Amino acid sequence: MVLQTAEAPCSCMEASENSQSFLKAYRWMLLARLVEEKIASLYRGGKIFGGVFVSKGQEALSVAIGSSLRKGDIFAPLIRDQAGRLAFGEPLLDCLRTYLGSRLGPMRGRDGNVHRGRPKEGMLPMISHLGAMIPAVAGCLMARRFRGIEGTVGATCIGDGGTSTGAFHEAMNLAAVERLPLVMVVANNQYAYSTPNSRQFVCRDLVDKAAGYGIEGHSVDATDLGACLKTLGQAVDRARAGHGPQLVIGSLLRLAGHGEHDDAHYVDPALKESALGRDCLKVAEQHILSSKWAAESTLLDWNEEAQKQIDDAVALTIREPLPDPNQEDWCALATRHLSEG
């Protein structure tokens, strides 16, 4: 069943709450965009090792996930979910410390820069972007059920290409059979790396897959922050209320290469000129200005504040110690209390 978000008149108080939620989400998007631009610059300058995958064009969909969840929920972000991470509560220092290898970061400088997380706080470190996080979240939700914990939701993300994997099918089938409160968000950015939709699936729309699992599906224009906040909010609410898994398909275009190593030469120029190619951050800015929710000078102030926050965090992080392989205790962090000696 594909659900359409109903339009209804709202009171002045609701309009005010909507504007505040929109502005808060926009500022997380802005911070995510700027910090990733800084990370990409550091990568090109040889200060970061490993891959760098930016979320340019996907921030609205991502921030809507983090904003719709609450403390106690589970979130398994992927490589393009910096905005969602920030909205869910990830400190900016966690991001920069992991990218720059600081041993003060959540992974102690031991792991790749996209595998960070704080499981005890509900944010799972990424295993893989190819569907592996769906069974992980489903397992966490099952564990909570066994422990009698109610009222929580688990959410994770995947790209359109990931829907072609066995992990996606098996986990979605399990979640559907068990009616788990799982929100599965698919960012259909039109390409699985360089493979276009036309070579991935032949169904009319990825949201049609929801019917195959007997679950509810939602479609959203992921270049529109307001639509993302509304649709993700509805999906999370329905999952929390016991309506089972929710599949959300966000349509957009990745506005950068698959990673900083990729120039995205394969992207159809017509897609860039289409509505899918809109920059969700610019669309949000235009909406804020046209709605008179903030002045242009205020947007510039927010930009400067975010940039200073990032510069201060980078300056602090680059002075922090890296892990010393000769002195590091390499036992698993979660089992340190079990190590001998």
N, C-alpha and C positions, 0 to 999 in steps of 0.2 A: 504494500500500500504506500503510495506516494502522498505525503502530506503537504498541503499548501499553507503557509503561514497566513492566518486570517488578518485582514485589515480591519481595525475597529477604531472609532473615535477615542481619543485619550483626553484626560483632564489636564489642567494646567500643571498639577503636581506631577502627573505621569510624564508630561512633556519635559518638565525640568529634570526629572530623574533620567529620562532618556538622553537629554543633552549632556548631563554630567557623566553618564556611562560612556557616551560617545567620545567626549573630550578626554576622559581618562584612558580609554583604549587607544585613542589617537596618539597620546603622549608615549604610551608603551611602544606603539608602532614606530614613532619617530626615533626613540632611543635605540630600538632594535636596528633600524636602518643605518643610523649613524655609527653604532658600535661595529656593525658588520663592514661598513666602509673602512673603518679604522683597522679592523682585522685583516681585510683584503690588502690594505696598504702595507701592513707589517709583514704579511706573507710575501708580497712582491719584493720587499726589502730584505728577505732572507731571515726574518726574526721568528717565523713560525714554520714548524715542520709538520708534514702530513697534509691532508687535504683541507681546503676551505670551501664550504658550500654556503652561499648566501641565500637569503629568502626574499630577495627583491621581487615584489609583485605578489607575494604570498602572505604579507604581514597581516592583512585584514582578517583572513580566514584563521590564521594562527592565533592572533590576539583574542578573537572571539571565543576560542576554545578555553584558553587560560582564564578569561574573564568570566566565563559561564560556570566554571567549576568553583568549588569552595574548599576550605580547609577540611581535611579528612578524605577527600576524593583522591583518585589515582590518575596521574597524567604521565603518559609515555611519549614525550616529544621526539620528533625526528630531526633530520639535518636542516630543515628550513623552518624551524619553530622557535626562533629566538624571541619573537614578540610574545608568543604564547608562554614561553618559559618565564619571561619577565612578569607577565600578568599573573601567572600562577604563584609567583613569589621567589623565583631564583634571583639571588643577589648578582649584581653586575660583576662583582669580583669573582664569583664562581666561573663565569664565562671566560674572563680574561686570564685568570690564573691557570685554567686548564689549557687554553690556547698557547700561553707563553711558558707552560711547563713548571710553574711554581709548585713547590712541594707543600705549600699552604692551601692549595686548592682542594676541592672535594675528592679528586682522584690521586692526590699527592704527587702529581707529575708523572704518574706511571702509565697512563692510558692515552689513547688517541683523543683528539680534542672534541670529537662529537659524542663521546661515550660517557659524558659526565651525568651525574644525578645525585639525588639524596633519597634513597628508597624509604627510609624511616619517615620522611616528610611527604611521601606520596609521589615523588618524581623519580621515575625509573630511568636508569642509564640505558641508552640505546644499545641493543645488541646488533641489529641490522635494520635497514630501511626496507627490506624486502619481505615484510609481513611477520617477522619474528616477534615483534612487540605485541601483536594481537593475542596470541596464546598466553603471553606473559601477563597481560592485563586480565585476560579471562581467568587465568589461574589465581591471580590476586583476589579477584571478585569471588571466586569459588571459595577461597580460604576464608574470606570474611563471612560468607554465608555459613560455613561450617562453624565459625566462632560466634554466630548469632549477631553479627554486626549488620545493622540495616541502615538504609537511607544514604548510602554512598554510591557514587558513580565512577566508572573508569573510562578514560578516553585515550585514544591514540590516533595517529595519523598515518597516512600512506600516500604515495603518489599513484597516478593512474596505472603505471607499469606494475606496481606491486599487487594490483588486483588480479594479475595473471598467475600469481604464485600459488603453490599448494598450501603454504602456511596461511594465506588469506582465506582460502576456501575452508580448510579444516577448522580454523579458529572461529570463523563466522558461523559455520554449521553448529559447532559446539555451543557458542554463545546463544544461538537461536533456540536450540533444543532445551538448554537450561534457562532460557529467558533471563539472561544476565543483564544488568544495567550498564551495558557497554555502548559508548558512543564512538562509532567508527567514522572518522573523517577522511575523505579522499580528496586530495588536491589534484583535480584533473588539469594539469598544466600543459596538456596536449602532446607531450612527448615523454616516453620512458627513456631517459637520456636522449638519444637521437632517433628513437623509433616512434613514428607518429601514431595517433589513435587508430588510423585506418589499418595499421598492421598489427594492432593489439587485440581489438574486439570488433564484433559486427553488430552488437545490440545497439539500439537507437541511442541509448544513454546509459551510463554506468549505474544510474539510480535504478534501472530496471532489474539489476541484480538483487535488490532488496526483496522483490517478490519471490525470487527463487529460494530464498532462505525463510520466507514467511515472516519477514520483519518490516518495520516501517522505514520508508526512505524519504529524504528531503533533498531538494535541489536549491542551490543558491548561487547568485552572481557574486563570486568571491572578489571582485574588484570594488564592491560596495560594502563599506564597513557597517553601515546601519543594517543592511540586509543580513550580513554575517552574524552580527550580535543578536538579531531577532531569531534567526533560524537556529543557530547553535543554542541559544537560550531555551528555545522550545524543545529541541532534541534532548538536552540535558534534563529538563523538567520532566519530560515524558519517560525517560529512562529511570529517573529517580522515583517516579510515581508508579513504577511496576509494569510499564508497557513493553518491557523487553529491549533488545538491542535496537539502536537507531543508526541507520546508514546515512551520512550526509555527504553529498557530492558538491564540491565547490568548483566552479568553472573559472579558469583564469589562464594566464600565460606567464611562464617563468621569464622574468625580464633580465636574466643573466644566463650564463652558461650553466651546465650541470654542476660545475665547480669552477674555481678560478683558473684551472688548467684548460678550460674548454671555451672556445670563442662562439659557440652556438651558431655556426655558419649554416646549419641544416634547417633552421627555423624558417618557415614560409613567411616572406615579407608581408603577405596579405594578412596573416594573423597578427602581426605587429600593428597593423593599421586598423584592425577590427576592434570591437568593444572589448574583446578578451585582452587586448594589449594595453588597456588603460593601466596607469600606475595607481594602485589603490591608495597610496599615501597622498598623492596629488588630488585624487577624487575626494578623499576625506577632507583635505584642506579647503577645497572649493565649497564643500557642503557646509563646513564650519563658517566660512566667510559669508556665504549666501544666506545662511540662517541667522547670521549676526550673533552667533554664540561666542565669538571672540574676534578681536580686531587683528589685522595683519601684523601690527607691531607686537601683539601678544604672541603670535605664532613665532615671530623672530626671536623673542625673548626665550620661549620654550626651546627653540633650536640651540641658542647659545648656552642655556642651562644644561641641556643634555650633552652638548659637546664638552663643556667644562667637566661634567661628571665623568665622562669617558676619559678625558685627558688626565684627570687626577687619578683615576683607577689604573690607567696604564703606567703612569709615572710611579705609582706605588708598587705595582706588580713586577716591573722590570728590575726593581731593587731587591726582590725577594729571592731566597735561595732555591736552587734547582736540586733535585734529588741526587745524592752521591751514591753511585752504584756500589762503592766499596764499603759504605756504612749503612746503607738502607736495609731494614728488616723486610724481606720480600714476602712474608706470609700474607695471605689475603686479609684485607682490612677488617672484614666482617668476622674473621676467626682469630684475630690477634690474641685474644684471651686464651685460646687453646694451644698456642705455640709453646714449645719447650724453651726453658732457659729464662 
